[in-house]
Amino acid sequence: VKCAGMEAQFNEATHLAKISIPRRCLKDPRWVRAGFAVGILDPTTATGYLDDGLQVGIKSFENDLKMGPRVRR
């Protein structure tokens, strides 16, 4: 989805990502929650795993992605 004001930056030196999504791009909700993970899927076995940034250890795709607190602004 394209929306004016959306940005994504990645700092190679610090390995930090910064993502900015204006509320209007999400139909102007009163609050949002965010989670982040990296996933890998083995197409030969249809097995997938997530490395959830807010949980310890690697989870299977069946586990829920942990979400952060509500952000109002």
DSSP file (Angstrom, degrees, kcal/mol; ACC not computed):
  #  RESIDUE AA STRUCTURE BP1 BP2  ACC     N-H-->O    O-->H-N    N-H-->O    O-->H-N    TCO  KAPPA ALPHA  PHI   PSI    X-CA   Y-CA   Z-CA
    1    1 A V              0   0    0      0, 0.0     2,-0.4     0, 0.0    24,-0.0   0.000 360.0 360.0 360.0 132.1    0.0    0.0    0.0
    2    2 A K        +     0   0    0      2,-0.0     2,-0.3    23,-0.0     0, 0.0  -0.842 360.0 162.7 -99.8 136.3    1.3    3.4   -0.9
    3    3 A C    >   -     0   0    0     -2,-0.4     3,-1.8     3,-0.1    22,-0.1  -0.964  42.8-104.2-152.8 133.1    0.6    6.3    1.4
    4    4 A A  T 3  S+     0   0    0     -2,-0.3     3,-0.1     1,-0.2    21,-0.1  -0.345 105.1  26.3 -59.8 131.8    2.3    9.7    1.7
    5    5 A G  T 3  S+     0   0    0      1,-0.3    -1,-0.2    16,-0.1     2,-0.2   0.255  81.3 134.9 100.2 -11.5    4.6   10.0    4.7
    6    6 A M    <   +     0   0    0     -3,-1.8    -1,-0.3    15,-0.1     2,-0.3  -0.541  31.0 176.7 -71.7 134.8    5.4    6.3    5.0
    7    7 A E  E     -A   20   0A   0     13,-2.3    13,-2.6    -2,-0.2     2,-0.3  -0.979  20.4-172.6-139.6 150.8    9.1    5.8    5.6
    8    8 A A  E     +A   19   0A   0     -2,-0.3     2,-0.3    11,-0.2    11,-0.2  -0.976  10.2 176.6-143.0 131.6   11.5    2.9    6.3
    9    9 A Q  E     -A   18   0A   0      9,-2.6     9,-2.7    -2,-0.3     2,-0.4  -0.974  10.9-163.9-133.2 147.0   15.2    3.3    7.2
   10   10 A F  E     -A   17   0A   0     -2,-0.3     2,-0.8     7,-0.2     7,-0.2  -0.990  10.1-150.8-133.6 126.7   17.8    0.7    8.2
   11   11 A N  E  >> -A   16   0A   0      5,-2.8     4,-2.0    -2,-0.4     5,-0.9  -0.851   5.0-165.1 -97.2 109.8   21.1    1.6    9.8
   12   12 A E  T  45S+     0   0    0     -2,-0.8    -1,-0.2     1,-0.2     5,-0.0   0.859  86.1  54.2 -62.1 -37.0   23.7   -1.0    8.8
   13   13 A A  T  45S+     0   0    0      1,-0.2    -1,-0.2     3,-0.1    -2,-0.0   0.894 122.7  25.2 -68.1 -40.3   26.2    0.1   11.5
   14   14 A T  T  45S-     0   0    0      2,-0.1    -1,-0.2    -3,-0.1    -2,-0.2   0.542  97.8-129.9-101.8  -8.9   23.7   -0.3   14.4
   15   15 A H  T  <5 +     0   0    0     -4,-2.0     2,-0.4     1,-0.2    -3,-0.2   0.845  59.0 143.3  61.0  35.9   21.4   -2.9   12.8
   16   16 A L  E   < -A   11   0A   0     -5,-0.9    -5,-2.8     2,-0.0     2,-0.4  -0.887  37.4-156.0-109.3 138.0   18.4   -0.8   13.7
   17   17 A A  E     -A   10   0A   0     -2,-0.4     2,-0.4    -7,-0.2    -7,-0.2  -0.891   3.5-164.4-109.2 142.2   15.3   -0.4   11.6
   18   18 A K  E     -A    9   0A   0     -9,-2.7    -9,-2.6    -2,-0.4     2,-0.4  -0.993   8.2-177.6-127.1 123.7   13.0    2.6   11.9
   19   19 A I  E     -A    8   0A   0     -2,-0.4     2,-0.5   -11,-0.2   -11,-0.2  -0.980   4.6-170.1-123.9 131.7    9.5    2.5   10.3
   20   20 A S  E     +A    7   0A   0    -13,-2.6   -13,-2.3    -2,-0.4    -2,-0.0  -0.982   7.1 175.4-125.7 123.0    7.0    5.3   10.3
   21   21 A I        -     0   0    0     -2,-0.5   -15,-0.1   -15,-0.2   -16,-0.1  -0.954  27.9-131.9-127.1 110.6    3.4    4.9    9.2
   22   22 A P    >   -     0   0    0      0, 0.0     3,-1.6     0, 0.0     4,-0.5  -0.274  20.0-120.6 -60.3 146.2    1.1    7.9    9.6
   23   23 A R  G > >S+     0   0    0      1,-0.3     5,-2.5     2,-0.2     3,-1.9   0.851 111.6  63.9 -56.3 -36.0   -2.2    7.2   11.2
   24   24 A R  G > 5S+     0   0    0      1,-0.3     3,-1.1     3,-0.2    -1,-0.3   0.784  94.6  61.1 -62.7 -24.5   -4.1    8.4    8.1
   25   25 A C  G < 5S+     0   0    0     -3,-1.6    -1,-0.3     1,-0.2    -2,-0.2   0.681 106.6  46.6 -72.5 -16.9   -2.5    5.5    6.2
   26   26 A L  G < 5S-     0   0    0     -3,-1.9    -1,-0.2    -4,-0.5    -2,-0.2   0.058 130.6 -92.7-110.6  21.6   -4.3    3.1    8.7
   27   27 A K  T < 5S-     0   0    0     -3,-1.1    -3,-0.2     1,-0.2    -2,-0.1   0.787  70.6 -75.3  67.7  30.7   -7.7    4.9    8.5
   28   28 A D      < -     0   0    0     -5,-2.5    -1,-0.2    -6,-0.1    -4,-0.2   0.897  65.6-169.6  56.8  56.9   -6.9    7.1   11.5
   29   29 A P        -     0   0    0      0, 0.0    -1,-0.1     0, 0.0     3,-0.1  -0.323  30.4-123.8 -71.8 160.4   -7.3    4.7   14.5
   30   30 A R  S    S-     0   0    0      1,-0.2     2,-0.3    -2,-0.0    -2,-0.0   0.821  91.2  -2.2 -71.9 -30.9   -7.2    6.1   18.0
   31   31 A W        -     0   0    0     42,-0.1     2,-0.3    -8,-0.0    41,-0.2  -0.976  63.7-157.4-153.4 162.6   -4.3    3.7   18.9
   32   32 A V  B     -B   71   0B   0     39,-2.0    39,-3.1    -2,-0.3     2,-0.3  -0.934   6.0-150.4-137.0 161.4   -2.2    1.0   17.4
   33   33 A R        -     0   0    0     -2,-0.3     2,-0.4    37,-0.2    37,-0.1  -0.964  16.6-158.1-127.8 149.3    0.0   -1.9   18.6
   34   34 A A        +     0   0    0     35,-0.4    34,-2.9    -2,-0.3     2,-0.3  -0.951  14.0 175.0-131.6 149.9    3.1   -3.2   16.8
   35   35 A G        -     0   0    0     -2,-0.4     2,-0.4    32,-0.2    32,-0.1  -0.933  12.3-156.5-140.5 163.2    5.0   -6.4   16.8
   36   36 A F        +     0   0    0     30,-0.4    17,-2.8    -2,-0.3    18,-0.4  -0.998  17.7 154.8-149.0 143.5    8.0   -7.5   14.7
   37   37 A A  E     -C   52   0C   0     -2,-0.4     2,-0.4    15,-0.3    15,-0.2  -0.983  33.4-130.0-158.0 161.8    9.5  -10.8   13.6
   38   38 A V  E     -C   51   0C   0     13,-1.5    13,-2.7    -2,-0.3     2,-0.3  -0.985  30.6-161.7-117.5 131.5   11.6  -12.4   10.9
   39   39 A G  E     -C   50   0C   0     -2,-0.4     2,-0.4    11,-0.2    11,-0.2  -0.819  12.3-167.6-117.3 155.1   10.2  -15.6    9.4
   40   40 A I  E     -C   49   0C   0      9,-2.3     9,-2.4    -2,-0.3     2,-0.4  -0.998   4.8-165.8-138.7 137.0   11.6  -18.5    7.4
   41   41 A L  E     -C   48   0C   0     -2,-0.4     7,-0.2     7,-0.2     3,-0.1  -0.988  13.8-147.8-126.9 127.7    9.6  -21.1    5.6
   42   42 A D  E >>> -C   47   0C   0      5,-3.2     4,-2.0    -2,-0.4     5,-1.0  -0.841  10.6-163.9 -92.1 106.4   11.1  -24.4    4.2
   43   43 A P  T 345S+     0   0    0      0, 0.0    -1,-0.1     0, 0.0     5,-0.0   0.733  84.2  60.8 -66.8 -21.3    9.0  -25.1    1.1
   44   44 A T  T 345S+     0   0    0      1,-0.2    -2,-0.0     3,-0.1    -3,-0.0   0.828 123.1  19.5 -75.6 -29.2   10.1  -28.7    0.9
   45   45 A T  T <45S-     0   0    0     -3,-0.8    -1,-0.2     2,-0.2     3,-0.1   0.457  97.1-127.6-114.7  -5.2    8.6  -29.5    4.3
   46   46 A A  T  <5 +     0   0    0     -4,-2.0     2,-0.5     1,-0.2    -2,-0.0   0.819  60.6 145.5  57.3  32.7    6.2  -26.6    4.7
   47   47 A T  E   < -C   42   0C   0     -5,-1.0    -5,-3.2    13,-0.0     2,-0.3  -0.862  26.8-173.3-101.1 132.9    7.7  -25.9    8.1
   48   48 A G  E     -C   41   0C   0     -2,-0.5    13,-1.1    -7,-0.2     2,-0.3  -0.944   8.6-169.4-129.4 151.1    8.0  -22.3    9.2
   49   49 A Y  E     -CD  40  60C   0     -9,-2.4    -9,-2.3    -2,-0.3     2,-0.4  -0.976   7.9-151.4-136.7 149.4    9.6  -20.5   12.1
   50   50 A L  E     -CD  39  59C   0      9,-3.8     9,-2.9    -2,-0.3     2,-0.7  -0.956   9.1-153.6-119.4 139.4    9.4  -17.0   13.5
   51   51 A D  E     -CD  38  58C   0    -13,-2.7   -13,-1.5    -2,-0.4     2,-0.4  -0.899  26.1-156.0-105.8  97.7   12.1  -15.1   15.4
   52   52 A D  E >   -C   37   0C   0     -2,-0.7     3,-1.5     5,-0.5   -15,-0.3  -0.625  11.5-146.1 -81.1 123.8    9.8  -12.7   17.3
   53   53 A G  T 3  S+     0   0    0    -17,-2.8    -1,-0.1    -2,-0.4   -16,-0.1   0.661  98.0  46.7 -64.4 -17.2   11.5   -9.6   18.4
   54   54 A L  T 3  S+     0   0    0    -18,-0.4     2,-0.3    12,-0.2    -1,-0.3   0.304 107.6  62.2-108.8   7.8    9.5   -9.3   21.6
   55   55 A Q  S <  S-     0   0    0     -3,-1.5     2,-0.4     2,-0.1     4,-0.1  -0.947  81.9-113.8-131.6 154.1    9.9  -13.0   22.7
   56   56 A V  S    S+     0   0    0     -2,-0.3    -3,-0.1     2,-0.1    -2,-0.0  -0.704  78.6   9.4 -86.2 134.2   12.8  -15.2   23.7
   57   57 A G  S    S-     0   0    0     -2,-0.4    -5,-0.5    -5,-0.1     2,-0.4  -0.100  95.3 -61.0  90.1 171.6   13.6  -18.1   21.4
   58   58 A I  E     -D   51   0C   0     -7,-0.1     2,-0.3    -9,-0.0    -7,-0.2  -0.800  51.0-160.2 -98.0 135.1   12.3  -19.1   18.0
   59   59 A K  E     -D   50   0C   0     -9,-2.9    -9,-3.8    -2,-0.4     2,-0.1  -0.747  18.4-114.2-113.0 156.8    8.6  -19.9   17.6
   60   60 A S  E >   -D   49   0C   0     -2,-0.3     3,-1.6   -11,-0.3   -11,-0.2  -0.453  38.5-103.3 -80.8 166.0    6.7  -21.9   15.1
   61   61 A F  T 3  S+     0   0    0    -13,-1.1   -12,-0.1     1,-0.3    -1,-0.1   0.691 117.5  70.3 -64.6 -16.6    4.2  -20.0   12.8
   62   62 A E  T 3  S+     0   0    0    -14,-0.2    -1,-0.3     2,-0.1     2,-0.1   0.756  82.3  88.9 -73.0 -22.9    1.4  -21.4   15.0
   63   63 A N  S <  S-     0   0    0     -3,-1.6     2,-0.2     1,-0.1    -4,-0.1  -0.430  87.0-107.4 -74.5 149.4    2.4  -19.1   17.9
   64   64 A D        -     0   0    0     -2,-0.1     2,-0.4     1,-0.1    -1,-0.1  -0.501  30.1-113.0 -74.9 144.3    1.0  -15.7   18.1
   65   65 A L        -     0   0    0     -2,-0.2     2,-0.3    -4,-0.1    -1,-0.1  -0.637  35.2-120.1 -72.9 129.2    3.2  -12.7   17.4
   66   66 A K        -     0   0    0     -2,-0.4   -30,-0.4   -30,-0.1     2,-0.3  -0.561  28.9-149.9 -75.0 134.5    3.7  -10.8   20.6
   67   67 A M        -     0   0    0     -2,-0.3   -32,-0.2   -32,-0.1     3,-0.1  -0.789   6.7-127.7-106.7 148.3    2.4   -7.2   20.4
   68   68 A G        -     0   0    0    -34,-2.9    -1,-0.1    -2,-0.3     3,-0.1  -0.078  46.0 -66.6 -78.0-174.6    3.8   -4.1   22.2
   69   69 A P        -     0   0    0      0, 0.0   -35,-0.4     0, 0.0    -1,-0.2  -0.224  64.3 -79.6 -72.1 165.4    1.7   -1.7   24.3
   70   70 A R        -     0   0    0    -37,-0.1     2,-0.5    -3,-0.1   -37,-0.2  -0.449  42.9-156.9 -64.2 135.2   -1.0    0.6   22.8
   71   71 A V  B     -B   32   0B   0    -39,-3.1   -39,-2.0    -2,-0.2    -1,-0.0  -0.976  12.7-176.8-116.1 122.7    0.5    3.7   21.2
   72   72 A R              0   0    0     -2,-0.5    -1,-0.1   -41,-0.2   -39,-0.0   0.670 360.0 360.0 -94.9 -18.4   -1.8    6.6   20.9
   73   73 A R              0   0    0    -41,-0.1   -50,-0.1   -50,-0.0   -42,-0.1   0.307 360.0 360.0-152.3 360.0    0.5    9.0   19.0
